Structures are given as structure tokens and as C-alpha cells.
Amino acid sequence: MIDLPFYQDLTSTSKVLISLSLMLLTGFLMTRITKIFKLPNVSGYIIGGILIGPYCLKLISVEMVNHMDFVSDIALSFIAFGVGKFFKKEVLKKAGAKVIIITIFEALMATVLVTLSMHFFFKMSWQFSLILGAIASATAPASTMMTIKQYKAKGDFVDVLLQVVALDDIVCLLAFSVATAIATASDGNFHAMDIIKPIGFNLLSIVIGVALAIILRLILNPKRSKENRLILVIMALLSLCAVCSILNVSPLLACMIFSTVYVNITDDTYLFHQIDNFTPPIMLLFFVLSGMKLNMKTLLSVGVIGVSYFLIRIVGKYLGSLLGCILTKQKKEVRYNLGLALIPQAGVAIGLSVLGQRLLPTDLGNLLSTIILASSVLYEFVGPTCAKASLFLSHSIEWEKKKRSEVDVIDEETRANLEKLVQESNEEFKKQQSLENIKPNFTPLDEIKELQISVRLNSKRRHL
């Protein structure tokens, strides 16, 4: 912690406020650096948390970090709420059985390969291997979607990719729920109740989420102000998060179902825009906090296990998507390139690692968190590049050169003539003003604009 006399004499409330402000400032400053290198903000937040955390510069103590778990729970609720908005009825109907099969294969193949390799090759416990394997199935849609928007990619490949990315988190959350149920089985034996009980609690939280969505639909009438709408939805989210905490289950699945039901019974997309504007500071605090929990000594000891997880997950995603596409008879462009676009991993995976860390012994929990955080930074580095490559290889982005702009087709001679005309028109305008006191019906600028439009039209005709 900061070793200054005046700081040590502060109250706990003052220390919390200073820590929060320091986390926000660090996250903001790191985005200035990541923007220069065109890196995702998430990577900057995690690196910033590592720097100011108790294992590097020690600006924030371990005790303070341990008292901020509520930030993680709140952030996870908002992350899940944001994911649920993508599961509209139209999207699910359009996805059909083929996309569901591809999603199951690409998600569970990564889970199976990571789980088996961790247990048999690295001799890790089944509890650790199952939880890490379940987290491996998660895919971060943000990087892929931003790449698609940036290059305006279209086609069958993009349609399949967007549907797979949207459904991926459902499979991941279900796999994580089952994995944690098995991992927390008493005395190492898998009894039926050890699995049924957590699944039952998850189903109960889902039912509560559905009920809250219906209630929210009734109370968010058009007469509500936008401020009150935001207050009510946050109240509902925090209530659902509290129920999940009481039941000792992940809030991700319940909050995702909550938003999915709400968006399908109301089609109220504006509410999600309000939440998106509210959550950036919370997401920043969550990822900076995750970085502060990253023990540098543990990071050095991860070594082969961390690198293996990074590579095995990529292999699992690629092979799973390939097998799924072969079974559903997808085109070659989709079959061989889909796996490249499923590499990014960030928000949901980091959130699940926080939950998994609580279920495992301290050493294994720290190892799990370190592997996910370190690999998430690496995935965010290579993910957008791989997604761009998949779009090019699938011909979703055309290779042909971009057409020149209208300004570029005007040659130098035309530019010179325009400049000369401007000068002559200005002189004529000044002369006319000096002779007459009345304002002309049009200015030389209007005439210049007409001439520019005429030149552009002629240039277009030449290209046609």
C-alpha cells in the first residue's frame, strides 16, 4: 500500500474512495496508450490493474482488493444483461438447428480438449480441469463484431458467424454450471444430489429472472421518464444478483435470461442503450480489479500450462467449428475459416474465472485466474487480426481496390481552373458591391458549388 503517514491515518471510507478514483484514472490513462497501438481497451484495463495492484507498484493493498468483490458481481450482472439482448426470437428462428450444432461443437470441443489435457498431461485435479475447460468454451463477440463493422463485411460466412457468436455464451454458461456442480461435489464422489442441487438453484434463479422481466415490462410504461426507467432496471438487476448470491450460483445465466425475456416481450432496445451508457465505469473497475488480482509470481510460474491452454483452446475452437460445419454441410468458405473468428476471449471468461476462483482452493484459484487473465490479453491481441483474416479468406471482404473518391477524380488542371474561378469571382463580387448597394440574387459561392457538382457528375460518367 502507499507508505505515507497521512494515508495510513485516513478512514477506511476515504481509502476506498481514493482506491476507486485511482482505478478509474489508471484505466482512462491506459486507454490513451492502447489507442495509439490500436489495442482493445480491455487489455489496457488489465495491464493498468497489474501495475497499480498489490503485486507490482502496491498502490492498492490486498485487503482493499479483497473487499471489492461486489464490483465483480455487479459487473457480471451487466455483462450478462448485455449478452441477452442478442437473443431475439427472429435471431433464434433464423439460426435453426445447423447453427446450434456448429455452436455446440465449437464450444464443447474446446472444453473437452482443455479439460483432458489439463488432467492427463499436466496432472491437474478434475475440479480445476473441469472449470478451466468450461471457461475455454467462451468467446468474446466484441472484437469480431467490431471487425465486421469496420470492414463492412457481408455474406453467408458473416451470417453464420454472428449467429454462432450470439449462441456461444449460452452453451458456455450451461457448461460452466454443470462443471461447477461436478467440481463442488462433496468428498470427491459424484452423487446425484451434488449435481441436481446446483442445477435446481440455477433453474430457480432463471424463473426469478423471467418473473422480473415480466414485472419490469408492466412497470416500465411509456409515461416513465428515462431516469426512472434506468433506476428500475438497475434495481431489478441488483435484486437478481443478490438472489443468485444467496443461492450461491452464478448471476450470468439468470441475468442473461432476464434480458432475453424482456427484449422479446417488449422489443425495447432503447433501454439497452441506456444501460450501455451507464456501464463503462463499472466495466473499467471490473477489469482493473481483475488485473490487480493477477499475482506476478504466479504468472511466472504458469509457464507451460498457460501457453498450452492458449494454444489448445484455439485448436479446440477450430476443430470444433470445422466438424460442425462438415456435419451441417456448410460451404468451404465457412467451413475452413469460421474457427479463426472465434479466438477472442475476454469479458464472460474473466467473469467466470472470478466465480471459479471462489470455488477452488486458494492456490488453484489464483492459478485459474492468472491463466484466464493472461490469455485474455493475448487473445485480444491476436483475435482481431485472426477475425480480419477469416473475413478476407471467406471473401466477405472484397480484395479489389476501393474506388477513388470524388475528390480524387478531379485532375490538377480542373483544380487550377476552380481556384482561378474563385479568385475572379471574388474580384467581380467586390467590384459589384462597390457599385451597387443591393444584394445579388446569388453569390459566386453558389456558382462555384454548381460547377463542382457538374465536374463530379462528368467524372462519374467517364468512369462508367
KEBA-785444 format. One record per residue (C-alpha): residue number from 1; residue in one letter; x negated, y, z. Coordinates in nm, 2 decimals. Layout:
N
<NUM, "A", <X, Y, Z>>
...
***
This chain:
464
<1, "M", <0.00, 0.00, 0.00>>
<2, "I", <-0.10, 0.36, -0.03>>
<3, "D", <-0.35, 0.41, 0.26>>
<4, "L", <-0.28, 0.76, 0.36>>
<5, "P", <-0.18, 0.87, 0.71>>
<6, "F", <0.12, 1.08, 0.61>>
<7, "Y", <0.25, 0.80, 0.40>>
<8, "Q", <0.23, 0.54, 0.68>>
<9, "D", <0.42, 0.78, 0.91>>
<10, "L", <0.72, 0.80, 0.67>>
<11, "T", <1.05, 0.63, 0.75>>
<12, "S", <1.15, 0.31, 0.56>>
<13, "T", <1.41, 0.51, 0.36>>
<14, "S", <1.15, 0.76, 0.24>>
<15, "K", <0.92, 0.47, 0.14>>
<16, "V", <1.20, 0.31, -0.06>>
<17, "L", <1.28, 0.63, -0.24>>
<18, "I", <0.92, 0.70, -0.32>>
<19, "S", <0.87, 0.35, -0.45>>
<20, "L", <1.18, 0.37, -0.68>>
<21, "S", <1.07, 0.71, -0.82>>
<22, "L", <0.71, 0.57, -0.87>>
<23, "M", <0.86, 0.27, -1.06>>
<24, "L", <1.07, 0.49, -1.28>>
<25, "L", <0.78, 0.73, -1.36>>
<26, "T", <0.54, 0.44, -1.43>>
<27, "G", <0.80, 0.28, -1.67>>
<28, "F", <0.85, 0.60, -1.85>>
<29, "L", <0.48, 0.67, -1.89>>
<30, "M", <0.42, 0.32, -2.02>>
<31, "T", <0.68, 0.37, -2.29>>
<32, "R", <0.47, 0.66, -2.42>>
<33, "I", <0.18, 0.42, -2.47>>
<34, "T", <0.39, 0.13, -2.62>>
<35, "K", <0.55, 0.38, -2.86>>
<36, "I", <0.20, 0.47, -3.00>>
<37, "F", <0.12, 0.10, -3.06>>
<38, "K", <0.48, 0.02, -3.17>>
<39, "L", <0.53, -0.24, -2.90>>
<40, "P", <0.86, -0.32, -2.71>>
<41, "N", <0.94, -0.12, -2.40>>
<42, "V", <0.99, -0.44, -2.20>>
<43, "S", <0.62, -0.51, -2.24>>
<44, "G", <0.53, -0.16, -2.12>>
<45, "Y", <0.75, -0.20, -1.81>>
<46, "I", <0.60, -0.54, -1.71>>
<47, "I", <0.24, -0.41, -1.76>>
<48, "G", <0.33, -0.09, -1.56>>
<49, "G", <0.47, -0.31, -1.28>>
<50, "I", <0.15, -0.52, -1.27>>
<51, "L", <-0.06, -0.20, -1.25>>
<52, "I", <0.12, -0.04, -0.95>>
<53, "G", <0.21, -0.37, -0.78>>
<54, "P", <0.05, -0.52, -0.47>>
<55, "Y", <-0.18, -0.74, -0.67>>
<56, "C", <-0.35, -0.46, -0.87>>
<57, "L", <-0.36, -0.09, -0.75>>
<58, "K", <-0.14, -0.17, -0.45>>
<59, "L", <0.07, 0.14, -0.47>>
<60, "I", <0.37, -0.06, -0.35>>
<61, "S", <0.34, -0.33, -0.08>>
<62, "V", <0.45, -0.69, -0.09>>
<63, "E", <0.71, -0.62, 0.18>>
<64, "M", <0.87, -0.34, -0.03>>
<65, "V", <0.88, -0.57, -0.33>>
<66, "N", <1.05, -0.84, -0.13>>
<67, "H", <1.32, -0.60, -0.02>>
<68, "M", <1.42, -0.51, -0.37>>
<69, "D", <1.57, -0.84, -0.48>>
<70, "F", <1.91, -0.66, -0.50>>
<71, "V", <1.78, -0.48, -0.81>>
<72, "S", <1.73, -0.82, -0.98>>
<73, "D", <2.08, -0.93, -0.90>>
<74, "I", <2.23, -0.61, -1.03>>
<75, "A", <2.02, -0.61, -1.35>>
<76, "L", <2.11, -0.97, -1.42>>
<77, "S", <2.48, -0.89, -1.40>>
<78, "F", <2.44, -0.61, -1.65>>
<79, "I", <2.23, -0.82, -1.88>>
<80, "A", <2.49, -1.10, -1.89>>
<81, "F", <2.77, -0.84, -1.93>>
<82, "G", <2.59, -0.71, -2.24>>
<83, "V", <2.55, -1.06, -2.39>>
<84, "G", <2.91, -1.14, -2.35>>
<85, "K", <3.03, -0.86, -2.59>>
<86, "F", <2.89, -1.06, -2.89>>
<87, "F", <3.13, -1.35, -2.84>>
<88, "K", <3.43, -1.21, -3.01>>
<89, "K", <3.70, -1.45, -3.15>>
<90, "E", <3.60, -1.36, -3.50>>
<91, "V", <3.24, -1.45, -3.44>>
<92, "L", <3.32, -1.78, -3.28>>
<93, "K", <3.56, -1.88, -3.56>>
<94, "K", <3.30, -1.78, -3.83>>
<95, "A", <3.03, -1.97, -3.65>>
<96, "G", <3.20, -2.30, -3.69>>
<97, "A", <3.06, -2.64, -3.60>>
<98, "K", <2.75, -2.61, -3.82>>
<99, "V", <2.61, -2.31, -3.63>>
<100, "I", <2.69, -2.47, -3.30>>
<101, "I", <2.50, -2.78, -3.39>>
<102, "I", <2.20, -2.57, -3.50>>
<103, "T", <2.21, -2.37, -3.18>>
<104, "I", <2.22, -2.69, -2.96>>
<105, "F", <1.93, -2.85, -3.14>>
<106, "E", <1.70, -2.54, -3.14>>
<107, "A", <1.77, -2.47, -2.77>>
<108, "L", <1.76, -2.82, -2.63>>
<109, "M", <1.46, -2.93, -2.84>>
<110, "A", <1.25, -2.66, -2.67>>
<111, "T", <1.40, -2.77, -2.33>>
<112, "V", <1.31, -3.13, -2.38>>
<113, "L", <0.96, -3.08, -2.52>>
<114, "V", <0.86, -2.83, -2.24>>
<115, "T", <1.02, -3.05, -1.96>>
<116, "L", <0.85, -3.37, -2.08>>
<117, "S", <0.51, -3.21, -2.14>>
<118, "M", <0.50, -3.04, -1.80>>
<119, "H", <0.59, -3.35, -1.62>>
<120, "F", <0.39, -3.62, -1.80>>
<121, "F", <0.09, -3.42, -1.93>>
<122, "F", <0.04, -3.17, -1.65>>
<123, "K", <0.18, -3.39, -1.37>>
<124, "M", <0.42, -3.12, -1.25>>
<125, "S", <0.72, -3.21, -1.04>>
<126, "W", <1.05, -3.28, -1.21>>
<127, "Q", <1.21, -2.98, -1.03>>
<128, "F", <0.96, -2.74, -1.18>>
<129, "S", <0.96, -2.91, -1.52>>
<130, "L", <1.34, -2.90, -1.55>>
<131, "I", <1.38, -2.54, -1.45>>
<132, "L", <1.09, -2.43, -1.68>>
<133, "G", <1.23, -2.64, -1.96>>
<134, "A", <1.58, -2.49, -1.93>>
<135, "I", <1.44, -2.13, -1.94>>
<136, "A", <1.24, -2.23, -2.25>>
<137, "S", <1.57, -2.25, -2.44>>
<138, "A", <1.65, -1.88, -2.40>>
<139, "T", <1.59, -1.64, -2.70>>
<140, "A", <1.58, -1.26, -2.68>>
<141, "P", <1.81, -1.13, -2.95>>
<142, "A", <1.70, -0.76, -2.93>>
<143, "S", <1.37, -0.79, -3.12>>
<144, "T", <1.53, -0.99, -3.40>>
<145, "M", <1.83, -0.77, -3.44>>
<146, "M", <1.62, -0.45, -3.44>>
<147, "T", <1.40, -0.60, -3.72>>
<148, "I", <1.71, -0.69, -3.92>>
<149, "K", <1.85, -0.34, -3.89>>
<150, "Q", <1.51, -0.18, -3.96>>
<151, "Y", <1.47, -0.36, -4.30>>
<152, "K", <1.85, -0.37, -4.37>>
<153, "A", <1.82, -0.75, -4.43>>
<154, "K", <2.13, -0.93, -4.57>>
<155, "G", <2.22, -1.27, -4.69>>
<156, "D", <2.31, -1.62, -4.58>>
<157, "F", <2.00, -1.65, -4.37>>
<158, "V", <2.08, -1.34, -4.17>>
<159, "D", <2.44, -1.45, -4.11>>
<160, "V", <2.33, -1.79, -3.97>>
<161, "L", <2.05, -1.62, -3.76>>
<162, "L", <2.29, -1.37, -3.60>>
<163, "Q", <2.54, -1.64, -3.51>>
<164, "V", <2.27, -1.87, -3.36>>
<165, "V", <2.11, -1.59, -3.16>>
<166, "A", <2.45, -1.49, -3.02>>
<167, "L", <2.54, -1.85, -2.91>>
<168, "D", <2.19, -1.93, -2.78>>
<169, "D", <2.23, -1.78, -2.44>>
<170, "I", <2.54, -1.98, -2.37>>
<171, "V", <2.35, -2.30, -2.42>>
<172, "C", <2.06, -2.17, -2.22>>
<173, "L", <2.28, -2.07, -1.92>>
<174, "L", <2.46, -2.41, -1.92>>
<175, "A", <2.13, -2.59, -1.94>>
<176, "F", <1.99, -2.38, -1.66>>
<177, "S", <2.29, -2.45, -1.44>>
<178, "V", <2.26, -2.83, -1.49>>
<179, "A", <1.88, -2.82, -1.44>>
<180, "T", <1.90, -2.62, -1.11>>
<181, "A", <2.17, -2.86, -0.99>>
<182, "I", <1.94, -3.16, -1.05>>
<183, "A", <1.64, -2.98, -0.92>>
<184, "T", <1.80, -2.89, -0.59>>
<185, "A", <1.92, -3.25, -0.53>>
<186, "S", <1.87, -3.35, -0.17>>
<187, "D", <1.57, -3.57, -0.07>>
<188, "G", <1.47, -3.61, -0.44>>
<189, "N", <1.76, -3.85, -0.52>>
<190, "F", <2.02, -3.76, -0.78>>
<191, "H", <2.36, -3.80, -0.62>>
<192, "A", <2.68, -3.73, -0.80>>
<193, "M", <2.78, -3.46, -0.55>>
<194, "D", <2.44, -3.28, -0.58>>
<195, "I", <2.53, -3.21, -0.95>>
<196, "I", <2.91, -3.18, -0.92>>
<197, "K", <2.90, -2.92, -0.63>>
<198, "P", <2.68, -2.66, -0.81>>
<199, "I", <2.88, -2.71, -1.14>>
<200, "G", <3.20, -2.67, -0.94>>
<201, "F", <3.08, -2.35, -0.79>>
<202, "N", <2.98, -2.22, -1.14>>
<203, "L", <3.33, -2.31, -1.26>>
<204, "L", <3.48, -2.12, -0.97>>
<205, "S", <3.28, -1.81, -1.04>>
<206, "I", <3.39, -1.84, -1.41>>
<207, "V", <3.75, -1.85, -1.31>>
<208, "I", <3.70, -1.54, -1.09>>
<209, "G", <3.53, -1.37, -1.38>>
<210, "V", <3.83, -1.44, -1.61>>
<211, "A", <4.07, -1.31, -1.34>>
<212, "L", <3.86, -0.99, -1.30>>
<213, "A", <3.87, -0.94, -1.68>>
<214, "I", <4.25, -0.96, -1.68>>
<215, "I", <4.28, -0.72, -1.38>>
<216, "L", <4.04, -0.48, -1.55>>
<217, "R", <4.25, -0.49, -1.86>>
<218, "L", <4.55, -0.39, -1.66>>
<219, "I", <4.40, -0.10, -1.47>>
<220, "L", <4.19, 0.05, -1.75>>
<221, "N", <4.48, 0.21, -1.93>>
<222, "P", <4.43, 0.49, -2.19>>
<223, "K", <4.51, 0.75, -1.93>>
<224, "R", <4.20, 0.67, -1.72>>
<225, "S", <3.91, 0.92, -1.76>>
<226, "K", <3.58, 0.78, -1.89>>
<227, "E", <3.42, 0.84, -1.55>>
<228, "N", <3.68, 0.63, -1.37>>
<229, "R", <3.66, 0.36, -1.63>>
<230, "L", <3.28, 0.34, -1.57>>
<231, "I", <3.34, 0.33, -1.19>>
<232, "L", <3.59, 0.05, -1.21>>
<233, "V", <3.39, -0.18, -1.44>>
<234, "I", <3.07, -0.14, -1.23>>
<235, "M", <3.28, -0.22, -0.92>>
<236, "A", <3.41, -0.53, -1.09>>
<237, "L", <3.06, -0.64, -1.19>>
<238, "L", <2.91, -0.58, -0.85>>
<239, "S", <3.20, -0.77, -0.69>>
<240, "L", <3.15, -1.07, -0.92>>
<241, "C", <2.77, -1.06, -0.85>>
<242, "A", <2.85, -1.07, -0.47>>
<243, "V", <3.08, -1.37, -0.51>>
<244, "C", <2.80, -1.55, -0.71>>
<245, "S", <2.55, -1.47, -0.43>>
<246, "I", <2.79, -1.61, -0.17>>
<247, "L", <2.84, -1.93, -0.38>>
<248, "N", <2.46, -1.94, -0.43>>
<249, "V", <2.50, -1.96, -0.81>>
<250, "S", <2.36, -1.75, -1.10>>
<251, "P", <2.57, -1.44, -1.18>>
<252, "L", <2.47, -1.47, -1.55>>
<253, "L", <2.73, -1.72, -1.67>>
<254, "A", <3.02, -1.57, -1.47>>
<255, "C", <2.94, -1.21, -1.58>>
<256, "M", <2.90, -1.32, -1.94>>
<257, "I", <3.24, -1.49, -1.94>>
<258, "F", <3.38, -1.18, -1.77>>
<259, "S", <3.28, -0.95, -2.05>>
<260, "T", <3.37, -1.21, -2.32>>
<261, "V", <3.72, -1.24, -2.20>>
<262, "Y", <3.75, -0.86, -2.16>>
<263, "V", <3.63, -0.78, -2.51>>
<264, "N", <3.86, -1.04, -2.67>>
<265, "I", <4.18, -0.93, -2.49>>
<266, "T", <4.12, -0.56, -2.53>>
<267, "D", <3.87, -0.50, -2.82>>
<268, "D", <3.75, -0.21, -2.61>>
<269, "T", <3.39, -0.16, -2.74>>
<270, "Y", <3.36, 0.19, -2.60>>
<271, "L", <3.34, 0.06, -2.25>>
<272, "F", <3.02, -0.14, -2.35>>
<273, "H", <2.87, 0.18, -2.49>>
<274, "Q", <2.93, 0.35, -2.15>>
<275, "I", <2.75, 0.06, -1.98>>
<276, "D", <2.47, 0.07, -2.23>>
<277, "N", <2.41, 0.44, -2.14>>
<278, "F", <2.42, 0.37, -1.77>>
<279, "T", <2.19, 0.07, -1.75>>
<280, "P", <1.85, 0.19, -1.89>>
<281, "P", <1.71, 0.29, -1.54>>
<282, "I", <1.83, -0.03, -1.39>>
<283, "M", <1.67, -0.24, -1.67>>
<284, "L", <1.35, -0.04, -1.62>>
<285, "L", <1.34, -0.10, -1.25>>
<286, "F", <1.41, -0.47, -1.30>>
<287, "F", <1.12, -0.53, -1.55>>
<288, "V", <0.88, -0.31, -1.35>>
<289, "L", <0.98, -0.51, -1.04>>
<290, "S", <0.92, -0.83, -1.23>>
<291, "G", <0.57, -0.71, -1.32>>
<292, "M", <0.50, -0.62, -0.96>>
<293, "K", <0.57, -0.98, -0.86>>
<294, "L", <0.31, -1.11, -1.10>>
<295, "N", <0.01, -1.23, -0.90>>
<296, "M", <-0.31, -1.17, -1.10>>
<297, "K", <-0.49, -1.45, -0.92>>
<298, "T", <-0.20, -1.69, -1.02>>
<299, "L", <-0.22, -1.56, -1.37>>
<300, "L", <-0.59, -1.66, -1.40>>
<301, "S", <-0.51, -2.00, -1.26>>
<302, "V", <-0.22, -2.06, -1.50>>
<303, "G", <-0.47, -2.12, -1.78>>
<304, "V", <-0.39, -2.43, -2.00>>
<305, "I", <-0.03, -2.46, -1.85>>
<306, "G", <0.07, -2.11, -1.96>>
<307, "V", <-0.09, -2.14, -2.30>>
<308, "S", <0.08, -2.48, -2.35>>
<309, "Y", <0.42, -2.35, -2.25>>
<310, "F", <0.38, -2.06, -2.50>>
<311, "L", <0.29, -2.30, -2.79>>
<312, "I", <0.52, -2.59, -2.70>>
<313, "R", <0.82, -2.37, -2.68>>
<314, "I", <0.75, -2.23, -3.03>>
<315, "V", <0.71, -2.58, -3.17>>
<316, "G", <1.04, -2.69, -3.00>>
<317, "K", <1.23, -2.39, -3.14>>
<318, "Y", <1.10, -2.45, -3.49>>
<319, "L", <1.16, -2.83, -3.49>>
<320, "G", <1.50, -2.80, -3.33>>
<321, "S", <1.62, -2.54, -3.58>>
<322, "L", <1.48, -2.75, -3.87>>
<323, "L", <1.66, -3.07, -3.76>>
<324, "G", <1.98, -2.88, -3.70>>
<325, "C", <1.96, -2.72, -4.05>>
<326, "I", <1.89, -3.06, -4.21>>
<327, "L", <2.19, -3.22, -4.04>>
<328, "T", <2.42, -2.93, -4.14>>
<329, "K", <2.28, -2.92, -4.49>>
<330, "Q", <2.16, -2.56, -4.49>>
<331, "K", <1.97, -2.40, -4.78>>
<332, "K", <1.59, -2.43, -4.79>>
<333, "E", <1.56, -2.06, -4.71>>
<334, "V", <1.75, -2.11, -4.39>>
<335, "R", <1.60, -2.45, -4.31>>
<336, "Y", <1.23, -2.36, -4.31>>
<337, "N", <1.25, -2.00, -4.17>>
<338, "L", <1.51, -1.99, -3.90>>
<339, "G", <1.27, -2.11, -3.63>>
<340, "L", <1.03, -1.82, -3.69>>
<341, "A", <1.30, -1.57, -3.60>>
<342, "L", <1.38, -1.75, -3.27>>
<343, "I", <1.05, -1.69, -3.10>>
<344, "P", <1.11, -1.37, -2.89>>
<345, "Q", <1.19, -1.43, -2.52>>
<346, "A", <1.25, -1.15, -2.26>>
<347, "G", <1.55, -1.04, -2.06>>
<348, "V", <1.75, -1.35, -1.99>>
<349, "A", <1.44, -1.57, -1.95>>
<350, "I", <1.29, -1.33, -1.69>>
<351, "G", <1.62, -1.31, -1.51>>
<352, "L", <1.64, -1.69, -1.49>>
<353, "S", <1.28, -1.71, -1.37>>
<354, "V", <1.38, -1.49, -1.08>>
<355, "L", <1.66, -1.73, -0.99>>
<356, "G", <1.43, -2.03, -1.04>>
<357, "Q", <1.16, -1.88, -0.82>>
<358, "R", <1.41, -1.88, -0.53>>
<359, "L", <1.49, -2.25, -0.56>>
<360, "L", <1.13, -2.37, -0.58>>
<361, "P", <0.85, -2.38, -0.31>>
<362, "T", <0.65, -2.06, -0.29>>
<363, "D", <0.35, -2.18, -0.50>>
<364, "L", <0.56, -2.34, -0.77>>
<365, "G", <0.80, -2.04, -0.77>>
<366, "N", <0.51, -1.80, -0.82>>
<367, "L", <0.37, -2.02, -1.10>>
<368, "L", <0.70, -2.03, -1.28>>
<369, "S", <0.75, -1.65, -1.26>>
<370, "T", <0.39, -1.59, -1.38>>
<371, "I", <0.43, -1.83, -1.68>>
<372, "I", <0.75, -1.66, -1.79>>
<373, "L", <0.64, -1.30, -1.74>>
<374, "A", <0.30, -1.36, -1.91>>
<375, "S", <0.45, -1.55, -2.20>>
<376, "S", <0.73, -1.29, -2.24>>
<377, "V", <0.48, -1.02, -2.30>>
<378, "L", <0.30, -1.24, -2.56>>
<379, "Y", <0.64, -1.33, -2.73>>
<380, "E", <0.73, -0.97, -2.75>>
<381, "F", <0.40, -0.90, -2.93>>
<382, "V", <0.43, -1.18, -3.19>>
<383, "G", <0.81, -1.21, -3.20>>
<384, "P", <0.90, -0.91, -3.42>>
<385, "T", <0.62, -1.00, -3.67>>
<386, "C", <0.75, -1.36, -3.70>>
<387, "A", <1.10, -1.23, -3.74>>
<388, "K", <0.99, -1.00, -4.02>>
<389, "A", <0.80, -1.28, -4.19>>
<390, "S", <1.11, -1.51, -4.17>>
<391, "L", <1.32, -1.23, -4.34>>
<392, "F", <1.07, -1.19, -4.62>>
<393, "L", <1.03, -1.57, -4.67>>
<394, "S", <1.40, -1.62, -4.68>>
<395, "H", <1.44, -1.34, -4.94>>
<396, "S", <1.67, -1.15, -4.70>>
<397, "I", <1.43, -0.85, -4.77>>
<398, "E", <1.36, -0.79, -5.13>>
<399, "W", <1.00, -0.79, -5.24>>
<400, "E", <1.05, -0.53, -5.52>>
<401, "K", <0.92, -0.18, -5.46>>
<402, "K", <1.15, 0.07, -5.31>>
<403, "K", <1.29, 0.31, -5.57>>
<404, "R", <1.14, 0.65, -5.57>>
<405, "S", <1.33, 0.93, -5.40>>
<406, "E", <1.50, 1.21, -5.59>>
<407, "V", <1.22, 1.45, -5.50>>
<408, "D", <0.95, 1.22, -5.64>>
<409, "V", <1.11, 1.20, -5.98>>
<410, "I", <1.07, 1.58, -6.03>>
<411, "D", <0.74, 1.63, -6.20>>
<412, "E", <0.49, 1.90, -6.13>>
<413, "E", <0.60, 2.11, -6.43>>
<414, "T", <0.96, 2.12, -6.31>>
<415, "R", <0.84, 2.22, -5.96>>
<416, "A", <0.64, 2.51, -6.11>>
<417, "N", <0.93, 2.62, -6.31>>
<418, "L", <1.15, 2.62, -6.00>>
<419, "E", <0.90, 2.82, -5.80>>
<420, "K", <0.88, 3.07, -6.08>>
<421, "L", <1.26, 3.10, -6.10>>
<422, "V", <1.28, 3.16, -5.72>>
<423, "Q", <1.03, 3.44, -5.74>>
<424, "E", <1.21, 3.60, -6.04>>
<425, "S", <1.55, 3.56, -5.88>>
<426, "N", <1.43, 3.73, -5.56>>
<427, "E", <1.29, 4.03, -5.75>>
<428, "E", <1.61, 4.06, -5.95>>
<429, "F", <1.82, 4.03, -5.63>>
<430, "K", <1.62, 4.31, -5.46>>
<431, "K", <1.65, 4.53, -5.77>>
<432, "Q", <2.02, 4.48, -5.79>>
<433, "Q", <2.07, 4.55, -5.42>>
<434, "S", <1.88, 4.88, -5.46>>
<435, "L", <2.11, 4.99, -5.75>>
<436, "E", <2.44, 4.86, -5.61>>
<437, "N", <2.59, 4.86, -5.27>>
<438, "I", <2.84, 4.59, -5.34>>
<439, "K", <2.76, 4.22, -5.26>>
<440, "P", <2.74, 4.00, -5.57>>
<441, "N", <2.98, 3.70, -5.60>>
<442, "F", <2.69, 3.45, -5.58>>
<443, "T", <2.33, 3.47, -5.46>>
<444, "P", <2.03, 3.35, -5.65>>
<445, "L", <2.00, 3.06, -5.40>>
<446, "D", <2.33, 2.92, -5.52>>
<447, "E", <2.20, 2.93, -5.88>>
<448, "I", <1.88, 2.75, -5.77>>
<449, "K", <2.08, 2.48, -5.60>>
<450, "E", <2.28, 2.42, -5.91>>
<451, "L", <1.96, 2.39, -6.11>>
<452, "Q", <1.81, 2.15, -5.87>>
<453, "I", <2.12, 1.93, -5.89>>
<454, "S", <2.11, 1.94, -6.26>>
<455, "V", <1.74, 1.83, -6.26>>
<456, "R", <1.81, 1.54, -6.03>>
<457, "L", <2.10, 1.42, -6.24>>
<458, "N", <1.88, 1.43, -6.55>>
<459, "S", <1.61, 1.24, -6.37>>
<460, "K", <1.86, 0.97, -6.27>>
<461, "R", <1.98, 0.94, -6.63>>
<462, "R", <1.62, 0.89, -6.75>>
<463, "H", <1.57, 0.61, -6.50>>
<464, "L", <1.90, 0.45, -6.61>>
***
